[in-house]
Amino acid sequence: MSRERNMIIYKTEPEIAIMKENATLVSQMLAEVAKVLKPGMTTLQIDELCKTFIADHKGIPTFYGYSGYPYNICASVNDVVVHGFPNHKPLQDGDVISIDLGITRNGFVGEHAYTFIMGEVSPEVLQLVKVTKESLYKGIEKATAGHRIGDIAYAIQEHTERKYGYGVVRELVGHGLGRRMHEDPQVPNYGKRGTGPKLNENVVLAIEPMINLGKKEIYTEDDGWTIRTADGKPSAHFEHDVCVKKGKALILSDYSIIEAAEKTNANLNTSYFA
C-alpha cells in the first residue's frame, strides 16, 4: 500500500510502474494530436480524438467531470494560460496551442501538458516556448531526494523570469499526483531555494511551468475555467509527471514520442528544438 506521511503520499514501486504506464499513454495521446494538428482543425476535434483514445485503452478521462469540468482535455490557445474549453473555432497558422489531459487506469492518474506551435510565429513567441520547455527540465533537475520544493520553484523562476523577464504565473502551480489528480505538495514555479517541504524518494510530482510572454497577471473568464493573460500576450505550458529519486529524478512521461510525431507534421514548427 502507498504510505502517507505529513499529507504527502509516497508510492510503492508497483504503483510507480502503473503511473509510468499511464503517463506514457498521455504522451502517446499528445503524439496522436501532433500527427494531425493543422489549420482549420478545431479543438473540439482534438477532444474527441483523445476521448476515443482513452476509451480504446480502457481508461477514464481524468478531466471530464472533475469539479464539473465539461470536457476531456484543456485546449489553451495563444493568450489562454490553462483550462481552455475545446470549441468549434478553427485553429490558424501562427497559433500556439497547449493541450493538457489525463487518463485514469488501474486506480492511478497520468496527466501532463505540451505546447505546440502551428506554422510561423514571431521570434519572441518561439523563444517563449523554447525557454518554458527548458525551464521544466531545470525544475526536474532539482526533483531529487534531499532537495526542497523551493529548489524546483527557484530553478524555474530563475530561467524564465530572471533571465528573460517573462511573467511566471503565481496563482497556478504544479502538484503531487497519484490516485487523485491533485495531491500534496503544491509545486509553485517561483520561490526561494532551500524552502518548502523536503523531497523524499517515491513522491510523484506534476511539475508544470506556466509562463507568460508579458506580465504575470491573469484573469478568469465568466465560464469559471478559462484563464487568460491580463495583457493578452501568449502563454506557454509544459508539464511532466516526475518521480523523486536519489541522484536523478525519474521522468514518467515521454516527450520524445511527441517530438518525433511533431517532426513528421509540416504544419507544426519544431525549429526551436529540431
C-alpha positions in Angstrom: 0.0 0.0 0.0 1.0 3.6 -0.5 2.4 5.3 2.6 1.1 8.7 3.7 3.4 11.0 5.7 2.6 14.6 6.5 -0.1 14.6 3.8 2.4 13.6 1.1 1.7 10.2 -0.3 4.7 8.1 -1.2 4.2 5.5 -3.9 5.4 1.9 -4.0 7.5 0.7 -6.9 4.5 -1.3 -8.4 2.4 1.9 -8.1 5.1 3.9 -9.8 5.1 1.4 -12.7 1.4 1.8 -13.2 1.8 5.6 -13.1 4.5 5.4 -15.7 2.3 3.3 -18.0 -0.5 5.9 -17.6 1.9 8.9 -18.2 3.2 7.2 -21.3 -0.3 6.8 -22.6 -0.9 10.5 -22.2 2.4 11.1 -24.1 1.1 8.8 -26.8 -2.2 10.7 -27.0 -0.3 14.0 -27.3 1.7 12.4 -30.1 -1.5 11.5 -31.9 -2.6 15.1 -31.6 0.8 16.2 -33.0 0.3 14.0 -36.1 -3.0 15.6 -37.1 -2.8 19.2 -36.0 -3.4 21.6 -38.9 -5.0 24.9 -39.7 -8.8 24.5 -39.9 -8.9 21.8 -37.3 -10.9 22.6 -34.1 -10.0 21.9 -30.5 -13.3 20.0 -30.2 -12.0 17.6 -32.8 -8.9 17.1 -30.6 -11.1 16.5 -27.6 -13.0 13.8 -29.5 -9.7 12.2 -30.6 -8.5 12.0 -27.0 -11.8 10.7 -25.7 -11.7 7.8 -28.2 -8.0 7.0 -27.4 -8.8 6.9 -23.7 -11.8 4.5 -24.3 -9.8 2.3 -26.6 -7.2 1.9 -23.8 -9.9 1.1 -21.2 -9.2 4.3 -19.2 -11.3 7.0 -17.7 -10.8 10.7 -18.8 -9.4 12.3 -15.7 -10.5 15.8 -16.6 -14.1 15.1 -17.6 -16.4 15.9 -14.7 -13.5 17.0 -12.4 -15.1 19.7 -10.3 -17.7 20.0 -13.0 -15.2 20.4 -15.9 -17.2 19.6 -19.1 -14.5 18.3 -21.5 -11.9 15.5 -21.8 -9.0 17.9 -22.4 -8.0 21.5 -21.8 -7.1 23.3 -25.0 -5.5 26.7 -24.4 -4.8 28.8 -27.4 -2.5 31.9 -27.6 -3.3 34.1 -24.5 -5.2 31.3 -22.7 -2.8 30.1 -20.0 -4.7 27.0 -18.9 -8.2 25.4 -18.7 -9.3 26.5 -22.1 -12.6 24.9 -23.3 -12.4 23.0 -26.5 -14.6 24.8 -29.1 -15.6 25.0 -32.8 -13.2 27.8 -33.7 -10.8 26.7 -36.4 -7.1 26.8 -35.5 -5.0 29.1 -37.6 -1.4 29.3 -38.8 0.5 31.2 -36.1 -1.5 29.8 -33.2 0.2 28.5 -30.0 -1.8 25.6 -28.6 -1.3 24.0 -25.2 -3.0 20.6 -24.7 -3.4 19.3 -21.1 -5.1 16.0 -20.4 -5.2 13.0 -18.2 -6.1 9.3 -18.1 -7.0 7.2 -15.0 -6.3 3.5 -15.2 -5.8 0.8 -12.5 -6.6 3.4 -9.8 -3.9 6.0 -10.7 -3.7 9.1 -12.8 -1.4 10.1 -15.6 -1.6 13.7 -16.5 0.5 16.2 -18.3 0.7 19.0 -20.9 2.5 20.1 -24.1 2.6 23.3 -26.1 2.5 23.1 -29.9 3.4 25.9 -32.4 1.4 25.9 -35.6 3.3 27.4 -38.5 5.3 30.6 -38.3 5.4 32.8 -35.2 7.4 35.7 -34.2 10.9 35.1 -32.8 9.8 36.2 -29.3 7.0 33.7 -29.2 9.3 30.9 -30.5 11.7 31.8 -27.7 9.0 31.8 -25.1 8.0 28.2 -26.0 11.7 27.1 -26.0 12.5 28.7 -22.7 9.4 27.4 -21.0 10.2 23.9 -22.1 13.8 24.3 -20.9 12.6 25.6 -17.5 10.6 22.4 -17.0 13.8 20.4 -17.2 15.6 22.9 -14.9 13.0 22.2 -12.3 13.2 18.5 -12.8 16.9 18.5 -12.1 16.0 19.6 -8.6 13.4 16.9 -8.1 15.7 14.6 -6.2 15.8 13.3 -2.7 17.2 15.9 -0.3 16.1 18.9 -2.3 13.1 21.0 -1.3 10.1 22.2 -3.3 11.6 25.7 -3.3 14.6 24.5 -5.2 12.4 23.4 -8.1 10.5 26.6 -7.9 13.6 28.7 -7.9 15.1 26.9 -10.9 12.1 27.5 -13.0 11.8 31.2 -12.0 15.5 31.8 -12.5 15.4 30.5 -16.0 12.2 32.3 -17.1 11.6 35.4 -15.1 15.1 36.5 -14.1 16.8 35.6 -17.3 14.2 36.6 -19.8 11.7 38.8 -18.0 8.8 36.5 -18.6 5.7 36.5 -16.3 5.6 33.5 -14.0 2.0 32.8 -13.1 1.6 32.8 -9.3 -2.0 31.6 -8.9 -1.4 28.3 -10.7 1.0 25.6 -9.5 2.2 22.1 -10.1 1.2 19.4 -7.6 1.5 15.9 -6.3 0.0 13.1 -8.3 -1.3 9.7 -7.5 -4.8 8.2 -7.1 -6.1 11.7 -7.3 -5.0 14.3 -9.8 -4.2 16.9 -7.2 -2.3 15.7 -4.1 0.2 17.4 -1.8 2.6 19.0 -2.1 1.9 22.1 -4.3 4.8 22.9 -6.6 5.0 26.6 -7.5 7.0 27.9 -10.4 8.5 30.7 -8.3 10.2 30.7 -4.9 13.3 30.6 -2.8 16.0 27.9 -2.7 16.0 25.8 0.5 12.4 26.4 1.3 9.2 24.3 1.4 8.8 20.6 2.0 11.8 18.4 1.8 11.7 15.8 -1.0 12.0 12.1 -0.3 12.1 9.2 -2.7 8.9 8.0 -4.4 6.7 11.1 -4.2 5.3 11.7 -7.7 5.0 15.3 -8.9 3.4 17.1 -11.8 5.9 19.9 -12.5 4.3 22.4 -14.9 5.7 25.8 -15.7 3.0 28.2 -16.9 4.9 31.2 -18.4 3.6 34.4 -20.0 5.4 36.4 -22.7 4.3 39.5 -20.9 3.1 40.2 -17.4 2.4 37.5 -14.8 -1.1 38.7 -14.1 -4.1 36.6 -15.3 -7.9 36.6 -15.1 -10.6 34.0 -15.3 -13.4 34.3 -17.8 -17.1 34.1 -16.9 -17.2 30.3 -17.6 -15.2 29.9 -14.3 -12.5 27.9 -16.0 -10.7 29.7 -18.9 -7.7 31.6 -17.6 -6.1 34.3 -19.8 -3.1 36.6 -19.6 -4.2 40.0 -18.4 -2.3 41.8 -21.2 -3.4 39.5 -24.0 0.1 38.2 -24.8 0.7 34.5 -25.4 1.5 31.9 -22.7 3.2 28.5 -22.8 2.6 25.5 -20.7 4.7 22.3 -20.4 4.2 19.5 -17.8 5.9 16.2 -16.9 5.0 13.5 -14.4 8.1 13.0 -12.3 9.0 10.6 -9.5 11.6 11.8 -7.0 14.6 9.6 -6.7 18.1 9.8 -5.3 20.6 11.5 -7.6 18.3 11.9 -10.6 14.6 12.2 -11.0 12.6 9.5 -12.9 10.5 11.2 -15.6 7.4 9.0 -16.1 6.1 10.8 -19.2 7.9 10.8 -22.5 8.2 13.9 -24.7 10.4 12.1 -27.2 7.2 10.4 -28.6 5.5 13.7 -29.0 8.6 15.4 -30.6 9.0 12.6 -33.1 5.4 13.0 -34.2 5.7 16.8 -34.4 8.6 16.5 -36.8 6.5 14.4 -39.2 3.9 17.2 -39.4 4.8 20.0 -41.7 2.1 22.2 -40.1 4.0 22.3 -36.8 7.0 24.5 -36.1 9.7 22.4 -34.4 12.6 24.7 -35.3 13.2 25.6 -31.6 14.3 22.0 -30.8 14.8 20.2 -34.1 
